[in-house]
């Protein structure tokens, strides 16, 4: 085992000598406490190591010992429902071993090798298998079937396979004779380097939406399964709550939530809330299909940088089993700040605002690991990444937000003015956009409403036109506007209050797409009907007096299963509008 010694300590970065036989990105243990670290630069005999634990107390001359492998994650049954730190150590097991305060240098297995699982073999001796073939399944939780796959680069004939029954996680599931006649073992537990993407067979078009239950997203700014989205916003605009909503209600089968450098109280809320939340589709605890990675702002900065890769590796592992995975990263700005701090310790020349010049590359590498794919086994799986961005002062021109926009196709911009006026989710309908609309419109037409694309486009047009009208109203008031512009402002107000606004708690926290489209159809139907009446000479002031108009602002309170309520209100509203117009032109009412 290779060994060197420390010559300098600079925060989380340690310089060591005697490192000629080490390799880049090799994991090492640093000092007498065996702190975990990773080699990030080699210079002849010397190496720079970023240490994932607190380096206080390290002294010159202490040993640096190599492991021979890069930073890797242990993959196998037992991951689901777990809570890990940034470098993949299970917090529950650390607490059992060390108590509430984690001692530095403590090592525990990421997956318990002694735990037994009920294994169901799906192959038999003599079968010829290829990479990605499912050899066996394990019921990891009541919601997740864990599939043991033939690893990449291995194909051949099954020589032996575990019988049905309970087996330890450290067991060998099958033995396979490869093309060279060599016998290869397929264990239940494997390891994978977190900075290396797992292989796939083919990338597919992201033509199916990730349904979130949030009207402003599903209706106006949809995200595809396999897509990438960013949620930028200043302090207090609701980034974390929005991500919590997406984690709770999206129709992904697996959720990986990374708390990357956020405040401890926010991560505590997640850790307390998720174990007691009920999965809306199965009625089971949400944690049965969720993995949490907690690396808060008071934890070592180098581990924050690694947490993103730990999370995406876990997501790829379950994607390869054929699952749709949603990954929440909160927040990528804190991750970028960790890159900036480590870069400064290395003495690298800073780029804009002190961030390293390779920041765009790192951001691209992360988001590129999303996608809807055909796995090596021929099944379809996807990873959708939703990354929160925390621009200082809400400035969307700062480097992290600006570079993120280059690599994402869905941008949910949170507006501080909306948040201050208690309009949540505070997603700006002016600054936000989604490039997935054209790709998912066929799915919506076939599964929800054939008019989805036209309703979406019309709503966006009205909201954009209203933005210009509001500037005029602020200058000269509403009374000088013609009735058609007043109608646009009225409809936009109904859209904002009756459709776009949605509470994170209570019965309206989840809205099925069918209900959302029914609300949108009714509001836009009112607009088109009123516009025709205005052209026939009916003044808008008469239409504003219709009592059914008030009901339009409470549409979200109608339960989703009461579909007839929307049709009834639409019928009553249109009949009343026609009655108002007839009464206007009735004898004795011309004046």
Secondary structure by P-SEA (a helix, b strand, c coil): cbbbbbccccccbbbbcccccccccbbbbccccbbbbbbccccccbbbbbbccccccccccbbbbbcccccccccccccccbbbccccccaaaaaacccccccccbbbbccccccccccccccccccccccccccccccccccbbbbbcccccccccccccccccccccccccccccccccbbbbbccbbbbcccbbbbbccccccccccccccccccccccccccbbbbbbbcccccaaaaaaaaaccccccbbbbbbccccaaaaaaaaacccccccccccccccccbbbbbbcccccaaaaaaaaaaaaaaaaaaaaaccbbbbbbccaaaaaaaaaaaaaaacccccccccccaaaaaaaaaaaacccccccccbbbbbbbbbbbbcccccccccaaaaaaacccccccccaaaaaaccccccccccccccccccaaaaaaaccccaaaaaaaaaaaaaaaaaaaaaaaaccccccccaaaaaaaaaaaaaaccccccccccccccccaaaaaaaaaaaaaaaaaaaaaaaacccccccccccccccccccccccccaaaaaaaaaaaaaaaaaaaaaaaacccccc
